[in-house]
Amino acid sequence: MECAKGQDGDIFMVRARRCQRCGGLLTSAQAVADGYGHVCKMKELQKKRDREERKNQYSLFEEGENDG
């Protein structure tokens, strides 16, 4: 964290960025590095796991197949 002196007292500058998923303000060093807040990071990881799991599944009821 950097600090600069202003006329009204101390002004602090904090490194921050927006979450890539929800747009919320991220201020922790880990969240800034990841690009996601802790909740959005867990949701993105779950979404990735679900996508990987679906790759290996076959559905008898998928649309577009066996349209007679």
C-alpha positions, 0 to 999 in steps of 0.5 A: 500500500502506498501513501501520499500526503495531501492537504486534508491529511493522509491519502491512501492508494490501494491496489484494486481491480474488478472481479471478472465474474461479478464486477465487484471491487477486489482489494486483497492481494490474492483476489487481485492476482486471481481476478476473482473474489473468493465466492466467484472463484469457487463458483468458477471452479465448480463450473469448470468441474461440471463442464469436465464431468459433462464431457464424459456423459451421454444422454439419450434425450439430447436434442438434435439427435434421432429426429425422425 
